[in-house]
Amino acid sequence: MTEAEEEAGQDVGARSGVDASDAGVRPRSVEAPDGSWEVRVAGVTRSGSGQDAGAPLLLLSFARVGEPEASVREALTVGSSLEAIPDDDLAELFARSRSAQSISVPLPPAPSG
């Protein structure tokens, strides 16, 4: 994760009330028919705005074990921490995940100054 991505994740987490401390760190693993995958938090936010903060959302990034920089698949789920997602749910999220390129969203510019 680049410094800009880390700053963006921390900024979003601070504004949304979602814990961004595990964004990009503490990967978990999930077993799939085609092998082992690492799961990381790629982004955090909330579904609402203003007084209606809405549900916490996590963008999960899946990469083959041993290739953590090459995110291949992504999934969006309700939650505030990767650690709180049960193993069975991670396996289901992997099964529903899509190609990282098909849902990629550019990061906002890093704050200046």
C-alpha positions as CSV (number, residue, x, y, z in Angstrom):
1,M,0.0,0.0,0.0
2,T,1.4,3.4,-0.9
3,E,1.6,6.3,1.5
4,A,-1.2,8.1,-0.3
5,E,-3.4,5.0,0.0
6,E,-2.7,4.7,3.7
7,E,-3.4,8.4,4.3
8,A,-6.7,8.1,2.3
9,G,-7.8,5.1,4.3
10,Q,-7.0,6.8,7.6
11,D,-8.9,9.9,6.5
12,V,-12.0,8.0,5.4
13,G,-11.9,5.9,8.5
14,A,-11.6,9.0,10.7
15,R,-14.6,10.7,9.0
16,S,-16.8,7.6,8.8
17,G,-16.2,6.1,12.3
18,V,-15.0,2.9,10.7
19,D,-11.8,1.4,12.1
20,A,-9.2,1.9,9.3
21,S,-6.3,0.5,11.4
22,D,-6.4,-2.9,9.6
23,A,-6.6,-1.4,6.1
24,G,-3.9,-3.1,4.1
25,V,-2.4,-5.0,7.1
26,R,-3.1,-8.2,9.0
27,P,-4.2,-10.3,6.1
28,R,-6.4,-13.4,6.5
29,S,-6.4,-16.4,4.3
30,V,-9.2,-18.2,2.6
31,E,-9.2,-21.6,0.8
32,A,-10.8,-21.9,-2.6
33,P,-10.9,-24.8,-5.1
34,D,-8.0,-23.2,-7.0
35,G,-5.8,-22.6,-4.0
36,S,-5.1,-20.3,-1.0
37,W,-5.9,-16.6,-1.2
38,E,-4.9,-13.7,1.1
39,V,-7.6,-11.2,2.1
40,R,-6.9,-7.6,3.0
41,V,-9.0,-4.5,3.6
42,A,-8.5,-2.2,0.6
43,G,-10.9,0.5,1.8
44,V,-13.4,1.5,4.4
45,T,-16.4,3.9,4.4
46,R,-20.0,4.2,5.5
47,S,-23.1,3.9,3.3
48,G,-24.9,7.0,4.6
49,S,-24.1,10.6,5.1
50,G,-24.7,13.4,7.5
51,Q,-26.8,12.4,10.5
52,D,-27.6,9.1,8.9
53,A,-24.1,7.5,9.1
54,G,-25.4,4.3,7.6
55,A,-23.7,0.9,7.7
56,P,-19.9,0.4,7.8
57,L,-18.6,-1.0,4.6
58,L,-15.3,-2.8,3.8
59,L,-13.8,-3.3,0.4
60,L,-11.9,-6.6,0.5
61,S,-9.0,-7.4,-1.8
62,F,-8.1,-11.0,-2.6
63,A,-4.6,-11.9,-3.8
64,R,-3.0,-15.3,-4.3
65,V,-0.8,-16.3,-1.3
66,G,2.7,-15.2,-2.0
67,E,1.6,-12.4,-4.3
68,P,0.0,-9.8,-2.0
69,E,0.7,-6.8,-4.2
70,A,-1.2,-8.4,-7.1
71,S,-4.9,-8.0,-6.1
72,V,-6.9,-10.2,-8.4
73,R,-10.4,-10.0,-6.9
74,E,-12.5,-7.7,-4.8
75,A,-15.7,-7.8,-2.8
76,L,-17.7,-5.2,-0.9
77,T,-19.3,-6.2,2.4
78,V,-21.0,-4.7,5.5
79,G,-18.6,-4.7,8.4
80,S,-16.1,-2.6,10.3
81,S,-13.2,-5.1,10.8
82,L,-11.7,-7.9,8.8
83,E,-11.1,-9.8,12.0
84,A,-14.8,-9.8,12.8
85,I,-15.8,-11.7,9.6
86,P,-16.2,-15.5,10.2
87,D,-14.1,-17.8,8.0
88,D,-17.3,-19.2,6.3
89,D,-18.4,-15.7,5.4
90,L,-14.9,-15.0,3.9
91,A,-15.2,-18.0,1.7
92,E,-18.6,-16.9,0.5
93,L,-17.3,-13.4,-0.1
94,F,-14.5,-14.9,-2.2
95,A,-17.0,-16.9,-4.2
96,R,-19.0,-13.8,-4.9
97,S,-15.9,-11.6,-5.6
98,R,-15.3,-10.0,-9.0
99,S,-12.2,-9.1,-10.9
100,A,-10.4,-6.2,-9.3
101,Q,-10.3,-4.3,-12.6
102,S,-14.1,-4.6,-13.1
103,I,-14.8,-2.6,-9.9
104,S,-11.7,-0.6,-9.4
105,V,-12.3,3.0,-8.2
106,P,-9.5,5.6,-8.3
107,L,-8.4,6.8,-4.9
108,P,-9.0,10.5,-4.0
109,P,-6.0,12.7,-4.1
110,A,-3.9,12.7,-1.0
111,P,-4.4,15.8,1.2
112,S,-1.8,18.4,0.6
113,G,0.2,20.1,3.3
